[in-house]
């Protein structure tokens, strides 16, 4: 691989990692924290939707 190919893959990898982080947060971390704090399921679903919309912007 030459230097140009490595540099062109960096934005894709960053987007992939960011998307994976948002998915992990919305599917696993957010419900666990919401249950611990005592948030209702409708608020948890709304927060999950907001996280997924934020992930789609990147």
C-alpha positions as CSV (number, residue, x, y, z in Angstrom):
1,X,0.0,0.0,0.0
2,X,1.3,3.4,-0.8
3,X,0.9,6.5,1.3
4,X,-2.0,7.9,-0.8
5,X,-4.1,4.8,-0.3
6,X,-3.5,4.9,3.5
7,X,-4.5,8.6,3.7
8,X,-7.6,8.0,1.6
9,X,-8.7,5.2,4.0
10,X,-8.4,7.3,7.1
11,X,-11.7,9.2,6.8
12,X,-13.6,6.0,6.1
13,X,-12.1,4.2,9.1
14,X,-12.9,7.2,11.3
15,X,-16.5,7.2,10.1
16,X,-16.8,3.5,10.6
17,X,-15.4,3.7,14.2
18,X,-17.7,6.6,15.0
19,X,-20.7,4.8,13.7
20,X,-19.8,1.7,15.6
21,X,-19.4,3.8,18.7
22,X,-22.8,5.4,18.3
23,X,-24.4,2.0,17.7
24,X,-22.8,0.5,20.8
25,X,-23.9,3.5,22.8
26,X,-27.5,3.4,21.6
27,X,-28.0,-0.4,21.7
28,X,-26.1,-1.4,24.9
29,X,-24.9,1.5,27.0
30,X,-27.9,3.8,26.8
31,X,-30.5,1.2,27.9
32,X,-28.3,0.1,30.8
33,X,-27.8,3.6,32.0
34,X,-31.5,4.4,31.5
35,X,-32.5,1.4,33.6
36,X,-30.0,2.3,36.3
37,X,-31.2,5.9,36.5
38,X,-34.9,4.9,36.1
39,X,-35.8,6.5,32.8
40,X,-39.0,5.3,31.1
41,X,-38.8,3.3,27.9
42,X,-40.3,6.0,25.7
43,X,-37.5,8.4,26.8
44,X,-34.9,5.7,26.2
45,X,-36.3,5.1,22.7
46,X,-36.2,8.8,22.0
47,X,-32.6,9.1,23.1
48,X,-31.7,6.1,21.0
49,X,-33.3,7.7,18.0
50,X,-31.3,10.9,18.6
51,X,-28.1,9.0,18.8
52,X,-28.8,7.1,15.6
53,X,-29.6,10.3,13.8
54,X,-26.4,11.8,15.0
55,X,-24.5,8.8,13.7
56,X,-26.0,9.1,10.3
57,X,-24.7,12.7,10.0
58,X,-21.1,11.4,9.9
